[in-house]
Amino acid sequence: MLKTLLRLIITLVILLLFIFLLINLGPYRILSIILESNWVILMMILLSNFLAVVFFFLAWHSLLIKLEKISLYESFKSTCIAIFFNLIVPSFSLSGEYARIVYLNKNHNISNEKLLATLSINKFQYGLAMSLFLIIGLILMFFSNLEISVLLFSLYIVFILITLLLLFILFPNFSKKIIRFILKKFVKNNKKIRPKYDYLVKKSEKFIDDFSYFGRYLLKSPSSMIALIFMIIQWFFNSLSFYLAFLAVGYPANLGILIFTFPIVALLTTSAVLLPANIGVVEPIMIGIYSGFGINPIISAAAILIGRTIIILEDLLLTFPFAIGFGLKIKLF
């Protein structure tokens, strides 16, 4: 309760700071830039974001199809459900992935081990594509004679996460030791669970073995490389959407800056704050980051507000019909 209250207070403070920032920058100046923006380019953002969604789905489908026979439509539907719940219930993307797994498990009887193995490779490739775009952005900024020392810490974090995921898949015995250690601690403090200790160990170890087996199978599969290519293309169209937003307000921002900073937008969007799509949290942080690269805060505010509004509304409208039908059948939260 105290933790939730603290998060609520922090969220309200961030929102108030964002409102203060907009007032300080001049809402009328920002609005005038938005109203004078190129509406043809704005329509191109819709296309770019739609293509990003399509390739995000294809990256998932090309992995899952190696383990289970499932139609393009059903796979696309599950992806739309994941996108919708990730926007509505911020929780480091866990809410959307949980919804996708529940849908495929309940409606297509796909085992959780297969789904989680697919999800782990999908997230691994997501992180790999993120690392690649950080590097590409750094290279482009280097050749543009721009400062590249800012936010390098993000690159280290991504590298560590990818390394840990690989260890988890390739070395299941290490995971088993961790699970046994956790269960022993848990059983020690809970008398009701003690008789079930052996059963829990057996079930968890079987799950880890299956998870590792399917994970290694997908890593070795040629479809894994195809999925990675799809994921990279998805990241390109996502970065392009923000590039078009800056073009629409008449500012041809350096593409290297936007390629480098988009992974940060993605991380901020999926972080666990109490606001859907972290509206009011992403914007001021990105305005500050772009200001550090020499982009006028007013221009940044206009471009980010336009880009984020179009992307969020399009994602919600595209995925809502699939998500609402699923939500009526299964009580998720």
C-alpha distance (Angstrom), angle and dihedral (degrees) to the residues before:
residue distance angle dihedral
M1 . . .
L2 3.81 . .
K3 3.80 90.5 .
T4 3.81 92.0 52.1
L5 3.80 91.3 47.4
L6 3.80 90.6 50.9
R7 3.80 91.5 50.2
L8 3.80 89.6 48.6
I9 3.81 91.4 52.3
I10 3.82 91.4 48.1
T11 3.81 90.6 48.7
L12 3.82 91.9 50.7
V13 3.81 90.9 48.2
I14 3.83 90.8 51.5
L15 3.80 90.9 49.2
L16 3.80 91.9 49.5
L17 3.80 90.1 49.0
F18 3.81 89.8 50.8
I19 3.82 91.5 50.8
F20 3.81 89.8 47.0
L21 3.81 89.7 50.2
L22 3.80 92.3 52.0
I23 3.81 91.4 47.7
N24 3.80 90.6 48.1
L25 3.81 92.4 49.8
G26 3.77 91.5 48.2
P27 3.83 118.0 -101.2
Y28 3.82 92.4 -146.9
R29 3.80 92.0 54.2
I30 3.81 90.7 48.9
L31 3.82 91.3 46.3
S32 3.80 92.3 49.7
I33 3.82 90.6 52.8
I34 3.81 90.3 49.4
L35 3.82 93.0 48.8
E36 3.82 91.3 48.8
S37 3.81 93.4 49.0
N38 3.79 122.0 119.9
W39 3.81 105.9 -93.6
V40 3.80 93.2 -164.4
I41 3.80 89.6 60.7
L42 3.81 89.6 45.4
M43 3.80 89.0 58.2
M44 3.80 88.2 52.4
I45 3.81 88.2 59.9
L46 3.80 88.0 62.0
L47 3.80 90.2 54.8
S48 3.81 94.0 44.1
N49 3.80 92.8 49.8
F50 3.81 92.1 45.9
L51 3.81 90.3 53.3
A52 3.83 89.0 49.4
V53 3.82 89.1 55.3
V54 3.81 91.2 47.6
F55 3.81 93.9 52.1
F56 3.81 91.1 43.1
F57 3.81 86.9 57.0
L58 3.82 93.4 44.9
A59 3.81 90.8 52.5
W60 3.81 89.0 55.8
H61 3.81 95.6 41.7
S62 3.81 95.9 49.4
L63 3.82 88.7 57.9
L64 3.79 98.3 42.2
I65 3.81 93.8 47.3
K66 3.83 89.3 63.8
L67 3.81 90.4 62.6
E68 3.80 103.0 31.4
K69 3.78 137.9 21.8
I70 3.78 106.4 -117.4
S71 3.80 132.3 152.5
L72 3.78 123.8 -110.6
Y73 3.79 89.9 -117.6
E74 3.80 95.2 54.0
S75 3.79 92.2 44.9
F76 3.82 90.2 49.1
K77 3.80 89.9 48.1
S78 3.81 91.6 53.2
T79 3.81 90.1 49.6
C80 3.81 91.7 50.8
I81 3.81 89.2 51.5
A82 3.81 89.5 52.5
I83 3.82 93.1 49.1
F84 3.81 92.9 48.1
F85 3.80 95.9 50.6
N86 3.81 92.0 43.5
L87 3.81 88.1 57.9
I88 3.79 96.0 43.9
V89 3.83 100.1 39.6
P90 3.83 110.5 35.8
S91 3.81 109.2 -153.8
F92 3.81 109.2 136.4
S93 3.85 87.9 -72.4
L94 3.81 90.6 -63.1
S95 3.80 95.3 118.5
G96 3.79 93.4 55.9
E97 3.79 94.8 43.9
Y98 3.80 90.6 47.4
A99 3.81 89.6 52.4
R100 3.81 91.6 48.7
I101 3.81 92.5 49.6
V102 3.81 92.3 47.2
Y103 3.81 91.3 49.5
L104 3.82 94.9 49.9
N105 3.80 92.8 41.7
K106 3.81 95.1 49.2
N107 3.81 99.4 37.6
H108 3.80 101.6 34.4
N109 3.81 102.8 23.1
I110 3.81 93.1 -125.4
S111 3.80 111.2 162.8
N112 3.79 119.6 -111.1
E113 3.82 90.0 -125.3
K114 3.80 91.5 59.8
L115 3.79 92.8 43.7
L116 3.80 93.9 48.1
A117 3.80 91.9 46.6
T118 3.81 89.2 51.2
L119 3.78 90.3 46.5
S120 3.81 92.4 49.4
I121 3.82 92.6 53.3
N122 3.80 89.9 43.6
K123 3.82 90.8 53.5
F124 3.79 91.0 42.8
Q125 3.80 89.4 55.7
Y126 3.80 89.9 44.6
G127 3.80 89.0 56.6
L128 3.81 91.6 43.5
A129 3.81 91.2 52.7
M130 3.81 88.8 46.9
S131 3.82 90.5 53.8
L132 3.79 90.6 47.2
F133 3.80 92.1 52.5
L134 3.79 91.8 47.8
I135 3.81 88.6 53.8
I136 3.82 93.7 44.8
G137 3.80 89.7 48.8
L138 3.80 90.8 50.3
I139 3.82 91.3 50.2
L140 3.81 92.9 48.8
M141 3.80 90.9 48.0
F142 3.79 90.3 48.3
F143 3.79 92.2 55.2
S144 3.81 88.7 45.4
N145 3.82 89.4 55.1
L146 3.81 92.2 -118.4
E147 3.80 128.5 146.3
I148 3.83 108.6 -88.4
S149 3.81 102.1 176.1
V150 3.81 93.4 84.1
L151 3.82 117.1 104.2
L152 3.81 95.8 -2.2
F153 3.80 86.5 139.5
S154 3.84 87.6 75.4
L155 3.79 89.4 63.4
Y156 3.81 91.5 54.5
I157 3.82 91.9 49.9
V158 3.81 92.2 51.8
F159 3.81 91.0 48.9
I160 3.82 91.7 51.8
L161 3.82 93.0 48.3
I162 3.80 92.9 49.9
T163 3.82 91.2 48.0
L164 3.82 91.8 51.4
L165 3.80 92.0 49.3
L166 3.80 91.7 51.4
L167 3.80 91.0 49.9
F168 3.79 90.3 50.5
I169 3.82 92.4 53.0
L170 3.80 99.5 38.0
F171 3.81 98.0 40.7
P172 3.83 108.2 43.5
N173 3.82 93.6 163.7
F174 3.79 88.8 64.7
S175 3.81 89.2 54.2
K176 3.82 90.9 49.0
K177 3.79 91.5 55.1
I178 3.78 90.5 52.4
I179 3.82 91.9 48.9
R180 3.81 92.2 49.1
F181 3.79 90.6 49.8
I182 3.82 91.8 50.7
L183 3.80 92.9 46.1
K184 3.80 92.3 49.8
K185 3.79 90.8 52.9
F186 3.78 90.8 45.7
V187 3.83 94.7 47.8
K188 3.79 91.6 46.9
N189 3.80 90.3 62.2
N190 3.80 97.3 37.5
K191 3.82 119.1 59.6
K192 3.81 93.7 -173.7
I193 3.81 92.1 61.6
R194 3.82 97.1 47.0
P195 3.85 96.3 87.4
K196 3.80 88.9 52.6
Y197 3.80 95.7 50.7
D198 3.83 96.6 103.0
Y199 3.79 91.2 45.1
L200 3.83 92.2 50.6
V201 3.80 91.8 47.9
K202 3.81 91.3 50.0
K203 3.82 93.4 47.9
S204 3.81 94.1 45.2
E205 3.81 93.1 48.3
K206 3.80 91.6 49.3
F207 3.80 89.2 49.9
I208 3.82 91.6 50.3
D209 3.82 91.8 48.1
D210 3.82 91.7 50.6
F211 3.79 91.7 43.4
S212 3.80 92.1 50.6
Y213 3.82 92.2 45.0
F214 3.80 94.6 52.8
G215 3.80 91.6 40.6
R216 3.83 93.1 53.7
Y217 3.80 90.4 43.7
L218 3.80 90.8 55.6
L219 3.80 93.1 45.1
K220 3.81 90.3 55.0
S221 3.79 94.2 43.8
P222 3.85 119.4 100.9
S223 3.80 86.7 -133.4
S224 3.80 87.7 67.8
M225 3.80 89.8 65.3
I226 3.80 90.3 47.4
A227 3.79 89.5 50.9
L228 3.81 90.6 50.5
I229 3.81 90.5 52.3
F230 3.80 89.5 51.2
M231 3.80 89.9 49.4
I232 3.81 92.0 51.4
I233 3.82 90.6 49.7
Q234 3.81 88.7 49.6
W235 3.81 90.4 54.0
F236 3.82 89.9 49.0
F237 3.80 93.0 55.0
N238 3.80 91.2 45.5
S239 3.82 90.4 53.3
L240 3.79 89.9 44.2
S241 3.82 90.3 56.0
F242 3.81 91.0 61.4
Y243 3.81 91.6 42.3
L244 3.82 88.6 55.1
A245 3.82 90.0 49.0
F246 3.81 90.0 58.2
L247 3.81 90.8 45.1
A248 3.81 89.9 51.1
V249 3.82 91.2 59.4
G250 3.79 91.0 48.0
Y251 3.80 99.3 -101.4
P252 3.84 116.9 117.7
A253 3.81 96.2 -154.9
N254 3.78 119.3 -161.7
L255 3.81 106.7 -88.3
G256 3.79 91.2 -143.2
I257 3.82 91.2 60.9
L258 3.81 92.2 51.3
I259 3.81 94.0 45.1
F260 3.81 90.0 49.4
T261 3.81 95.9 45.5
F262 3.81 99.8 42.0
P263 3.84 92.4 80.2
I264 3.81 86.0 58.2
V265 3.82 89.7 52.3
A266 3.81 88.4 51.4
L267 3.81 92.7 49.9
L268 3.80 92.2 47.5
T269 3.81 91.3 48.1
T270 3.79 93.7 55.3
S271 3.81 97.8 39.9
A272 3.78 116.8 116.8
V273 3.81 105.1 -101.2
L274 3.80 122.3 138.9
L275 3.81 94.4 -110.0
P276 3.84 125.9 90.8
A277 3.81 108.6 -107.6
N278 3.82 85.4 -5.3
I279 3.79 90.6 -88.6
G280 3.79 108.5 -171.7
V281 3.80 92.1 21.2
V282 3.80 102.5 67.5
E283 3.80 95.6 43.3
P284 3.84 102.1 59.5
I285 3.81 92.4 41.9
M286 3.80 92.0 51.4
I287 3.82 91.9 45.2
G288 3.80 87.5 54.6
I289 3.82 92.5 47.3
Y290 3.80 93.4 48.5
S291 3.81 89.5 47.0
G292 3.80 87.1 57.1
F293 3.80 87.5 58.7
G294 3.81 91.3 51.8
I295 3.82 99.6 -100.1
N296 3.82 114.5 142.5
P297 3.86 108.4 -104.4
I298 3.82 91.4 -135.1
I299 3.80 91.3 54.2
S300 3.81 90.4 45.4
A301 3.82 91.9 49.7
A302 3.81 92.7 50.5
A303 3.82 94.2 45.8
I304 3.82 94.7 45.1
L305 3.81 93.6 46.6
I306 3.81 91.0 49.8
G307 3.80 95.2 44.2
R308 3.79 96.4 44.2
T309 3.82 93.5 45.1
I310 3.80 93.8 51.5
I311 3.82 93.8 43.9
I312 3.82 96.1 46.6
L313 3.82 94.5 45.1
E314 3.81 92.7 46.9
D315 3.82 92.3 48.0
L316 3.81 91.5 48.8
L317 3.82 94.3 47.2
L318 3.80 92.3 45.7
T319 3.79 96.2 48.4
F320 3.82 102.4 31.9
P321 3.85 97.4 85.1
F322 3.83 91.1 54.6
A323 3.80 95.2 41.7
I324 3.80 97.0 47.6
G325 3.79 92.7 53.3
F326 3.78 90.8 49.5
G327 3.80 93.0 45.6
L328 3.79 92.2 53.9
K329 3.81 91.2 55.2
I330 3.79 100.4 43.3
K331 3.78 128.5 36.5
L332 3.78 103.5 -135.5
F333 3.76 107.9 172.5
